Amino acid sequence: MQQKQDIKGFTILELLVVITIVAIVSAVGYPNFMEWSEDRKVRKASEQIASMLTNINTQLQRGNFQYVQFQILPAGNSTTIKTKGIYQDTYSTKINSGGIQCSKDNSYWDETVQEIVIDTQIHKDKEGAVCFSKDGTKFLQTGSLQNQFIIKINGQDQKDYLVVCGKSNSCDVSGALEKPSYLVLWSRFGTITKYKRGKSDWTIR
């Protein structure tokens, strides 16, 4: 004899309660998710920049190039970033014919080593470049990366840096920087340090 079973479905009221709960949870979690997503995007761009700077200076120290350049080319909401290098023979020729320059002209360089496009905001809206030599004696900066606004990092004045921010926030280094903001700092010898904007100062990462 087959036993009867009570089969119940959801009532309209129960469905409305579930939908309301899901909507509330989504509304609470969405801003946090968007903040996390933007931070992840900005952090990734800063990591790419730091990696390019480290890579080109590693090649310089290994002798693959005698002079290298890191160049930014902002264009609206995106920025093209390039690294370039000059070989020993070209370097010697340029030194003997008037000296080395941190030229922004592609034809000045033997090779474009890397080129990427990032779609996050940086603190510069004009072209600029920084160039490195192995011993630091030909450390030069041109365009928007020359004579930058001096910022304080842990009490120390710094002017050799690039700040990466989200599109929706302020990237004004002379004002109140909003989070998420990441900073890549370089020295004349190609040492790269990465920072994240904290509550009141930059923290190393």
Buried (B, 14 or more C-beta within 10 A) or exposed (E): EEEEEEEEEEEEEEEEEEEEEEEEEEEEEEEEEEEEEBBEBBBBBBBBBBBBBBBBBEBBEEEBBBBBBBBBBBEEEEBBBBBBBBBEEBBEEBEEEEEBBBBBEEEBBBBEBBEBEBEBBBBBEEBBBBBBBBEEEBBBBBBBBEEBEEBEBEEEEBEBBBBBBBEEBBBEBEEEBBBBBBBBBBBBBBEBBBBBBEEEEBEEE
